[in-house]
Amino acid sequence: MRRLEGRTTIITGGTSGIGKGIAELFAAEGASVVINGRDSKRGESVVKNIIDSGGRAVFVEGDIAEVETNRKLVETAIKHFHKVDVLVPNAGVLGIGSVKDSPIEVWKKTIDINLNAVYYLIKMAVPEMIKNGGSIVINGSIAAYKGFPNHPAYCASKGALVSLVRQLAIDLAPKIRVNILCPGQVDTPFLWDSAKAFANPQGIVKEVIERLPLKRLGMPEDIAKAALFLASDDSSWITGASLIVDGGGLAGA
């Protein structure tokens, strides 16, 4: 039996990279997926691919830093699929820039999208999720545990998510489990944008690969499979946990 059969999942940032990988795998595992992003063309393309493969999906365009976008995501899930079982707050921005040079607006935007939006979505969804129980899987980062040059807002937001997960695991138990993935360097446009904070982006990514014990970048499907584990009943006695998926990077740091 498919591991998410009959469940409804909301995935933010689901139009590319890790979010797209999660949406496609969850749909293949039986979930009805509500996908959010700001690019309607990419969003509708992901939805079409899922439907063409026999899955169920809808797209909601909007900025998740806005409370109303998160409310709309939950309302759309109820309208189309009648419940909410799983949340995957995945959308994020880098907010690259040093403390001394980066504008205040970059800090605010990064915290709004990476942290505040996660809270908004959970707040909107919990009244529905509490009815049947469910699982929340936040996509964080190893930046919660390790600093990176010129990423202060990003690292701060991801560290805050780890603390939020611990608190929510207590507050929402036993009906709702809350866990966080902390991926390392995954081969997506997001990674290559992050590398631009360094003088030699190509060189820094090559150095990362050489330092990793598993000697390769992650792929979206690596993170999607970890997300599936935390979303499904396979992890039914896990809550408040951080699952590091980084090719051994932190272990070898």
HUUR-V631908 format. One record per backbone hydrogen bond with DSSP energy under -1.0 kcal/mol. NH is the residue of the N-H (numbers start at 1). CO is the residue of the C=O. E is the energy in kcal/mol with one decimal. If there is no record, write none. Layout:
NH/CO/E
NH/CO/E
This chain:
4/29/-2.5
5/2/-1.3
6/30/-1.3
7/4/-2.1
9/32/-3.1
10/86/-2.2
11/34/-2.9
12/88/-1.7
14/36/-2.5
20/16/-1.5
21/17/-2.1
22/18/-2.5
23/19/-2.5
24/20/-2.5
25/21/-2.1
26/22/-2.9
27/23/-2.2
28/24/-2.0
29/25/-1.5
30/27/-1.7
31/26/-2.5
32/7/-2.9
33/56/-2.4
34/9/-3.0
35/58/-2.9
36/11/-2.4
37/60/-1.2
43/39/-2.5
44/40/-2.8
45/41/-1.6
46/42/-2.2
47/43/-2.2
48/44/-2.4
49/45/-2.2
50/46/-2.1
51/47/-2.7
52/48/-3.0
53/49/-1.0
54/51/-1.9
55/50/-2.8
58/33/-1.9
60/35/-2.9
62/37/-1.9
66/63/-2.0
70/66/-1.2
71/67/-2.0
72/68/-2.4
73/69/-1.9
74/70/-1.7
75/71/-2.5
76/72/-2.7
77/73/-2.1
78/74/-2.2
79/75/-2.5
80/76/-2.6
81/77/-2.6
82/78/-1.3
85/8/-2.3
86/8/-2.4
87/135/-1.9
88/10/-2.9
90/88/-1.0
97/150/-2.4
102/98/-2.9
106/103/-1.1
107/103/-1.2
108/104/-2.4
109/105/-2.5
110/106/-2.3
111/107/-2.5
112/108/-2.5
113/109/-2.3
114/110/-2.7
115/111/-1.9
116/111/-2.6
117/112/-2.1
119/115/-1.7
120/116/-2.5
121/117/-2.4
122/118/-2.2
123/119/-2.7
124/120/-2.3
125/121/-2.1
126/122/-2.5
128/125/-1.2
129/125/-2.6
130/126/-2.7
133/129/-2.3
134/175/-1.9
135/85/-2.0
136/177/-2.9
137/87/-3.0
138/179/-2.5
139/89/-2.4
140/181/-3.1
142/183/-2.2
144/141/-1.9
145/142/-2.2
146/142/-1.1
151/148/-1.4
155/151/-2.7
156/152/-2.3
157/153/-2.4
158/154/-2.2
159/155/-2.2
160/156/-2.1
161/157/-1.5
162/158/-1.3
163/159/-1.4
164/160/-2.5
165/161/-2.5
166/162/-1.7
167/163/-2.0
168/164/-2.9
169/165/-2.4
170/166/-1.2
171/167/-2.4
172/168/-2.8
176/172/-2.1
177/134/-2.4
179/136/-2.6
180/241/-2.6
181/138/-3.0
182/243/-3.0
184/245/-2.1
187/218/-3.1
188/186/-1.9
192/188/-1.5
193/189/-2.1
194/190/-2.1
195/191/-2.1
197/194/-1.9
198/195/-2.0
204/200/-2.6
205/201/-2.1
206/202/-2.0
207/203/-2.2
208/204/-2.1
209/205/-2.3
210/206/-2.0
211/207/-1.8
212/208/-1.7
214/247/-1.7
215/212/-1.4
218/185/-2.7
222/219/-1.5
223/219/-1.2
224/220/-2.5
225/221/-2.2
226/222/-1.2
227/223/-2.5
228/224/-2.4
229/225/-1.8
230/226/-1.9
231/227/-2.2
232/228/-1.9
235/232/-1.4
236/233/-1.6
238/235/-2.0
240/178/-3.5
243/180/-2.9
245/182/-1.7
249/246/-1.5
252/248/-1.8
